[in-house]
Amino acid sequence: MSNIGYIMDNRSLRTSNNTRNSTSINRTSETIELSARVIVSIALMIIIILGNSLVILAYKKNHRLRTGTYTFLVSLAISDFLVGSVSLPLWIYGSVQGWPLPDKVYTFFICFDIFSALASTLHLSAVSLERFVAISKPFYYKTITFRSYFVWIGVAWGLAFVVAALHPRILSTVLPIPKDSIHFMYQVHGIVLFSCGYLAPMVLITTVNIRIFKIAKKLIRNMARPSQVTTNRNSSSILNYTRRRLPKERKTAITLVMITGLFFAAWLPFFIVNMLSLYCLTTCLSLDERKLLIIVEFTKWLHYSNSAINAVIYAFRDIEMRKTFISLLWPCCRPCKGSRVDPTSPGPSVLRTRHHSSSSVSKLPEFLAAKEKETDHDLAC
């Protein structure tokens, strides 16, 4: 994801040429340094591909994961997988061959990098909003159909594609743009990218998560008070369902806070360097090419590493995902012995298709009882 490519365009960071023109000692040192950078990038690429492949396969294997939230998360895993399988290999190729790459390959890399990374950001925003609806309006949430989730996933991918397609290197091939306007276009695109890819999602996700924890705190406080005896079957079922479901929703919210917190920490250095490169390249980044390359590479490692983090968090924080990972890696293992539901069987997943109509009030207690059984299994391990 980068207008940081503007540095590449204007500073010609050709590591291979520098190596050939240096002394024998310097050449050996630079070769070792380049080899170390490539090894780190390859290791990161392998972790990203394997980790996100596990998430995608887990979603396919375990029918209990086929909920709206997990559909968002598996789409996020697909965008992360694209980072590891396309963007990072091209970055490694550029590190070895020297920047910039051949024009068409370089344009593809820059635009695809933006596309895949921005898709990740928008998915995280969508998941946070979805969790907010789940915990603040649980019964409206149960009426949301899968079509709505696919629409929002399509919007996330579509917006990422549009922003990537508006990169100056793409526009300059289809529009007659004066050369003295190219830098201004990079600056405008950089602001759009920063706004859509970092600033707006950070404000949105932070605000939503604060609201989620306030609602959770209020619900916990209300449940701690002695409840009045009620003869209303629906009211007691609603209270019982909310009480039993809240721990899982709160744990999911904490997991999302961890994911988004690490996301913003990983991307902040990149956007700082990116904006400096656009507005004060010669003064703020007046470094020799080797030092500048190290800074750029470090920021790219940080934001690429974010694509590897999500799968690790799923494995440690989400019981259902962790059990499915284990069953994929060790097919003979059967965690949670005596489990009432086999991960590969549809079981209660039918209840998660969210085609329940809000008008079916008469069936609410039965529906909640079924959801309670499902929640028991989710929290069993």
Secondary structure, DSSP 8 states (H G I E B T S, - for coil): --STHHHHHHH---HHHHHHHS-HHHHHHHHHHHHHHHHHHHHHHHHHHHHHHHHHHHHHH-GGG-SHHHHHHHHHHHHHHHIIIIIHHHHHHHHHH-SS--HHHHHHHHHHHHHHHHHHHHHHHHHHHHHHHHHHSHHHHTT--HHHHHHHHHHHHHHHHHHHHTSHHHHHHHS---GGGHHHHHHHHHHHHHIIIIIHHHHHHHHHHHHHHHHHHHHHHHHHS-------HHHHHHHHHHHHHHHHHHHHHHHHHHHHHHHHHHHHHHHHHHHHHHH-HHHHT---HHHHHHHHHHHHHHHHHHHHHHHHHHHHH-HHHHHHHHHHH-TT--SSTT-SS-TTS-GGGGGGG----TT-GGGHHHHHHHHHHHHHHHT--
